[in-house]
Amino acid sequence: MKLSLLWMPLALLVALLSLAATQLGQWDVSQSMLWHTLWSLDDSASIGVVMHLTWWPRLVTALLAGACLGLAGTLMQQVLRNPLASPSTLGVANGASLALMLATLYAPWLLTWSSAMVAMFGGVLTMLVVFTLAWRRGLSPTVVVIAGLILNLYCGALSTVLLLMNQEALHGMMVWGAGSMVQTDWHSVQALLPRVGVAVLMILALLKPLNVLSLSDEGAKSLGVSLAKIRVIALGLSVLLTAWVVSLIGVIGFVGLAAPAIARLCGARKLITRLSLAMILGALMLAATDLAVQLLPGRRAMMVPTGAATAALGAPLLLWLLPRVSLGNRQRQQMGTGSPAPRQDWSLGRTLILLVLGVVIFATVSRQSEGWQWLALSGDWSLLEWRLPRLLAAALAGGVLAVAGAVLQRLSANPMASPEVMGISAGTALG
């Protein structure tokens, strides 16, 4: 049984008001002070400064950022005809965050020029890589999501390496990268508010062509609509919305997926209704989650980033939606049903011999004060006592992971399946 159109927004609004009332009740803030601190700074009491410079900017920023992500996710799903498309599943948010991190280290002048453009470049590049990986499968929803997860893993691993190697230069970026909503002024609101207004006007101007995307490609072309232009403009706008959010508050996970999905469950069928409802749901969802994080006891309210909390809430939704994706017959073809693979020139034995030779060479070569030395000539074989256990452990671990990946790809008929992509490695580490 489908939900009514306004039931979920009203439920989120009630939750938002309840959480806000609980927090303000702990601070003993009167109603008159609440609205007064929204418009002016009352420095007669510390709570007035906190309300004007921290609480209100944080709440309004959460509403605007959630609205941006809801719009971005709806545009991606409409253009790609994929109910699982979102800034998080396509790797756009993590790509934008990685681009900002690289610019901070190696080209800080780019950030003074435009941090939003740097984030947009990273998001666009990541999305193009995802489309390249999934193109041969006809942009199948499942393959697109798996390709996005691969890019998310890659960007996350590279970000972790950069953080470990540059802890002083990137101090504080780990919390920001997880989506920190902490605000100290109205800068984020002043940056997001006009941009959201411009984005809404552009979407309204593109509403008719976007509605045509619900038809088949042949039907859309018969109406004289340039599908390529509309898709590029709509996807560019969705990446730009995501880049604005990432450049100001960091990566916020799964709001761009959850808001459009819940809008569909509420019964929204027309595009304008889905866009409006997803925008409202995204704003209320992120703001309510952020208020709930602020109510955590002790230092947890400062240490737990809002982006991690939204990811924890949105991941079950992704798992629930994934089995409901309908795939065409072309995407259901099993691996190995096409034409036979061409005969390889290199046999398996030759490949193994080359691998063994390479391992032996790297194991018996070391860099010393005199330069690169071969242990057979220098006679310093004691180095193998330290190097050999690590080398054997790496070889065994790589072999086990390769076997696990081969089994998973065989069982799922998916060339992108692996322990990392399917969550086995992360689940084991969490346990």
C-alpha positions in Angstrom: 0.0 0.0 0.0 1.5 3.3 -1.1 1.9 6.2 1.2 -0.1 9.4 0.6 1.8 12.3 -0.9 2.2 14.4 2.2 2.5 11.8 4.9 6.2 11.5 4.9 7.1 15.2 4.6 4.7 15.9 7.6 6.3 13.1 9.6 9.8 14.5 9.0 8.6 18.0 9.8 7.2 16.8 13.1 10.4 15.0 13.9 12.4 18.1 13.0 10.3 20.4 15.2 10.4 17.8 18.1 14.2 17.6 17.9 14.6 21.3 17.7 12.3 21.8 20.7 14.2 19.3 22.7 17.5 21.0 22.1 16.2 24.5 22.7 14.5 23.2 25.9 17.9 22.0 27.2 19.3 25.5 26.5 16.3 27.3 28.1 15.7 29.5 25.0 12.5 31.4 25.0 10.4 31.8 21.8 11.1 35.6 21.6 14.8 35.0 21.9 14.6 32.2 19.3 13.2 34.5 16.5 15.2 37.5 17.6 18.5 35.7 17.3 17.6 34.6 13.8 17.8 38.2 12.5 20.2 39.9 14.8 23.1 39.2 17.1 22.3 39.5 20.8 25.7 39.6 22.5 24.2 40.3 26.0 24.2 36.5 26.6 26.4 33.7 25.3 23.4 31.7 24.2 22.4 34.6 21.9 25.8 34.5 20.2 25.6 30.7 19.8 22.1 30.9 18.4 22.9 33.6 15.8 26.3 32.4 14.7 26.0 28.6 15.1 22.6 27.1 15.6 20.6 29.0 13.0 23.3 29.0 10.3 23.7 25.2 10.8 20.0 24.6 10.5 19.5 26.7 7.4 22.6 25.2 5.8 21.3 21.7 6.4 18.0 22.6 4.8 19.6 24.1 1.7 22.2 21.3 1.4 19.5 18.6 1.7 17.4 20.4 -0.9 20.4 20.5 -3.3 21.1 16.8 -2.9 17.4 15.9 -3.4 17.3 17.9 -6.6 20.6 16.4 -7.8 19.5 12.8 -7.2 16.1 13.3 -8.9 17.8 14.8 -12.0 20.2 11.9 -12.2 17.5 9.3 -11.9 15.4 11.0 -14.5 18.2 11.4 -17.0 19.7 7.9 -16.5 16.3 6.2 -15.9 17.9 4.5 -13.0 16.2 4.5 -9.6 19.6 3.9 -7.9 21.4 6.9 -9.4 22.5 9.5 -6.9 25.6 11.7 -6.1 26.8 9.0 -3.7 26.2 5.9 -5.7 27.8 7.4 -8.8 30.9 8.5 -6.9 30.3 12.2 -7.7 30.5 13.4 -4.1 33.7 11.4 -3.2 35.3 12.5 -6.5 34.5 16.2 -5.7 36.0 15.7 -2.2 39.2 14.1 -3.6 39.6 16.9 -6.1 39.4 19.5 -3.3 41.9 17.5 -1.2 44.4 17.4 -4.1 43.9 21.1 -4.8 44.6 21.9 -1.1 47.9 20.0 -1.3 49.2 20.8 -4.7 47.3 23.8 -6.1 45.9 25.9 -3.3 45.5 28.9 -5.6 42.7 27.0 -7.3 40.6 27.1 -4.1 41.0 30.9 -3.9 39.7 31.1 -7.5 36.7 28.8 -7.0 36.5 25.8 -4.8 33.1 24.9 -6.3 34.6 24.6 -9.8 37.4 22.3 -8.4 34.8 20.1 -6.8 32.7 20.1 -10.0 35.7 19.0 -12.0 36.3 16.1 -9.7 32.7 15.1 -9.7 32.4 15.2 -13.5 35.6 13.2 -14.0 34.4 10.5 -11.6 31.0 10.3 -13.3 32.6 9.9 -16.7 34.7 7.0 -15.5 31.6 5.3 -14.1 29.8 5.7 -17.4 32.8 4.3 -19.2 32.9 1.2 -17.0 29.1 0.6 -17.4 28.7 1.6 -21.1 29.3 -1.9 -22.5 26.4 -3.2 -20.3 24.0 -0.5 -21.6 24.2 1.5 -18.4 22.5 -1.2 -16.5 21.3 0.1 -13.1 23.1 -2.6 -11.2 26.4 -2.2 -13.2 26.3 1.6 -12.8 25.9 1.3 -9.0 28.7 -1.3 -8.8 31.0 0.9 -10.9 30.2 3.8 -8.7 31.1 1.7 -5.6 34.4 0.9 -7.2 35.2 4.6 -7.8 34.0 5.3 -4.2 36.5 2.7 -2.9 39.3 4.1 -5.1 38.7 7.7 -4.1 38.3 6.7 -0.4 41.6 4.8 -0.5 43.5 7.6 -2.2 42.0 10.1 0.2 43.2 8.0 3.2 46.7 7.8 1.8 46.8 11.5 1.3 45.6 12.1 4.8 48.2 9.8 6.3 51.0 11.3 4.4 50.0 14.9 4.9 48.5 15.0 8.4 49.6 18.6 9.2 48.5 20.1 5.8 45.2 18.2 5.9 44.4 18.7 9.6 40.7 18.6 10.1 39.8 17.4 6.6 38.9 13.9 7.7 35.9 15.2 9.7 35.0 17.6 6.9 35.2 14.8 4.4 32.7 12.8 6.4 30.2 15.7 6.2 30.6 18.1 9.1 27.7 20.6 9.5 29.5 22.8 12.1 29.0 26.5 11.2 30.5 29.7 12.7 28.8 32.3 10.5 26.3 32.7 7.7 28.8 32.3 4.9 27.5 28.9 3.7 23.9 30.2 3.7 24.9 33.2 1.7 26.7 31.0 -0.8 24.0 28.3 -1.1 20.8 30.3 -1.1 21.3 32.3 -4.4 22.8 29.2 -6.1 19.8 27.0 -5.2 17.5 29.7 -6.5 19.3 29.8 -9.9 19.3 26.0 -10.1 15.5 25.9 -9.5 14.9 28.4 -12.2 17.1 26.4 -14.7 15.3 23.2 -13.8 11.9 24.9 -14.4 13.1 26.1 -17.8 14.2 22.6 -18.7 11.0 20.9 -17.3 9.4 20.1 -20.6 12.5 18.5 -22.2 13.2 16.6 -18.9 9.6 15.2 -19.0 10.3 13.9 -22.5 13.2 11.8 -21.1 10.5 9.6 -19.5 9.7 8.3 -23.0 11.9 6.0 -25.1 14.8 7.4 -27.1 12.8 7.0 -30.3 9.8 8.7 -28.9 11.8 11.6 -27.6 13.6 12.1 -30.9 10.3 12.0 -32.8 9.3 15.1 -30.8 12.4 17.0 -32.0 14.2 16.9 -28.6 18.0 16.7 -28.6 18.6 14.0 -26.0 22.3 14.5 -25.8 22.1 18.2 -25.0 19.4 17.7 -22.4 21.3 14.9 -20.7 24.5 16.9 -20.6 22.8 20.0 -19.2 20.8 18.0 -16.6 23.8 15.9 -15.5 26.0 19.0 -15.4 23.5 20.8 -13.2 23.2 17.8 -10.8 27.0 17.6 -10.5 27.1 21.4 -9.9 24.5 21.1 -7.1 26.6 18.3 -5.5 29.8 20.3 -5.9 28.3 23.3 -4.1 27.4 21.1 -1.1 30.7 19.2 -1.0 32.8 22.4 -1.3 31.0 24.0 1.7 30.2 21.2 4.2 31.8 18.0 2.8 30.4 14.7 1.7 26.8 14.0 2.7 25.9 10.4 1.9 22.6 8.9 0.6 20.3 11.9 0.9 20.4 12.2 -2.9 19.3 8.6 -3.1 16.8 8.5 -0.3 14.8 11.7 -1.0 13.9 10.8 -4.7 13.1 7.2 -3.7 10.8 8.2 -0.8 9.1 10.7 -3.2 8.3 7.8 -5.5 7.0 5.7 -2.6 4.8 8.7 -1.6 3.0 8.4 -4.9 4.7 11.3 -6.9 4.5 10.5 -10.6 4.9 13.8 -12.4 8.4 15.1 -12.6 7.6 18.5 -11.1 6.0 16.8 -8.1 8.9 14.5 -7.7 11.4 17.4 -7.9 9.5 19.5 -5.4 8.9 16.6 -3.0 12.5 15.3 -3.2 13.7 18.9 -2.5 11.5 19.1 0.6 12.3 15.6 1.8 16.1 16.1 1.4 16.0 19.3 3.3 13.9 17.9 6.2 15.9 14.6 6.3 19.3 16.3 6.5 18.2 18.9 9.0 16.5 16.3 11.3 19.5 14.0 11.2 21.8 16.9 12.1 19.6 17.9 15.0 19.6 14.3 16.2 23.4 14.3 16.0 23.6 17.4 18.1 21.5 15.7 20.9 24.1 13.0 21.3 25.6 13.0 24.9 29.0 14.4 25.7 31.6 14.9 23.0 29.9 12.6 20.6 27.8 15.5 19.3 31.1 17.2 18.1 32.9 14.0 17.0 30.1 12.3 14.9 29.8 14.0 11.5 26.4 14.4 10.0 27.4 12.8 6.7 28.2 9.5 8.5 24.9 9.6 10.2 23.0 10.1 6.9 25.0 7.2 5.3 24.0 4.9 8.2 20.3 5.7 7.6 20.5 5.6 3.8 22.4 2.3 3.4 19.4 0.1 4.4 17.4 1.9 1.8 19.9 1.2 -0.9 19.9 -2.5 0.0 16.1 -2.5 -0.1 16.0 -0.9 -3.5 18.6 -3.0 -5.2 16.6 -6.2 -5.7 13.7 -4.2 -7.1 15.7 -3.0 -10.2 14.3 -4.5 -13.3 16.9 -5.4 -15.9 16.4 -6.0 -19.5 17.1 -9.2 -21.3 20.3 -7.9 -22.6 21.6 -7.2 -19.1 20.6 -10.6 -17.9 22.9 -12.5 -20.3 25.3 -14.7 -18.5 29.0 -14.3 -18.7 30.6 -16.3 -21.5 27.5 -16.6 -23.7 28.9 -14.4 -26.5 31.5 -15.3 -29.1 34.4 -17.3 -27.9 37.4 -15.4 -26.7 40.3 -15.2 -29.0 43.3 -17.5 -28.3 45.9 -15.8 -26.2 49.5 -15.7 -27.3 50.8 -16.0 -23.8 50.1 -19.3 -22.0 49.4 -19.5 -18.3 52.7 -21.1 -17.7 54.7 -18.3 -19.3 52.7 -15.7 -17.3 53.5 -17.6 -14.1 57.2 -17.8 -14.9 57.3 -14.1 -15.6 55.6 -13.3 -12.3 58.0 -15.6 -10.4 61.0 -14.0 -12.0 59.7 -10.5 -11.2 59.1 -11.4 -7.6 62.6 -12.9 -7.3 64.2 -9.8 -8.8 62.4 -7.4 -6.5 63.1 -9.6 -3.5 66.8 -9.7 -4.1 67.4 -6.1 -5.0 67.8 -3.4 -2.4 68.7 0.3 -2.3 71.7 1.0 0.0 73.9 4.0 0.5 75.9 3.1 -2.6 72.7 2.9 -4.7 70.7 -0.1 -5.9 72.4 -3.4 -5.1 71.7 -7.0 -6.0 72.0 -9.3 -3.0 73.9 -11.9 -5.0 76.7 -9.4 -5.5 76.6 -7.5 -2.2 76.2 -10.7 -0.2 73.9 -9.0 2.3 71.4 -11.9 2.5 70.3 -10.9 6.0 67.8 -8.5 4.4 65.8 -11.5 3.3 65.1 -12.4 6.9 63.0 -9.2 7.1 61.7 -9.1 3.5 60.8 -12.7 2.8 57.9 -13.0 5.4 56.3 -9.9 4.2 56.7 -11.0 0.6 55.2 -14.4 1.2 52.3 -13.0 3.3 51.5 -10.5 0.5 51.6 -13.3 -2.1 49.3 -15.5 -0.1 46.9 -12.7 0.6 46.8 -11.7 -3.0 46.2 -15.2 -4.1 43.3 -15.7 -1.7 41.7 -12.5 -2.7 42.0 -13.4 -6.4 40.3 -16.8 -5.8 37.5 -15.1 -3.8 37.0 -12.5 -6.6 36.9 -15.3 -9.2 34.3 -17.2 -7.2 32.1 -14.1 -6.7 32.3 -13.2 -10.3 31.4 -16.7 -11.4 28.4 -16.9 -9.0 27.0 -13.4 -9.8 27.9 -13.4 -13.5 29.3 -9.9 -12.9 32.9 -9.0 -14.0 32.9 -6.2 -11.4 32.2 -8.3 -8.4 34.9 -8.5 -5.7 35.1 -8.8 -1.9 35.6 -5.0 -1.6 32.7 -4.1 -3.9 30.3 -6.5 -2.4 31.1 -5.3 1.1 32.7 -8.5 2.4 36.0 -6.9 3.3 34.3 -3.9 5.1 31.9 -6.2 6.9 34.8 -8.4 8.1 36.8 -5.4 9.3 33.8 -4.0 11.1 33.2 -7.3 12.9 
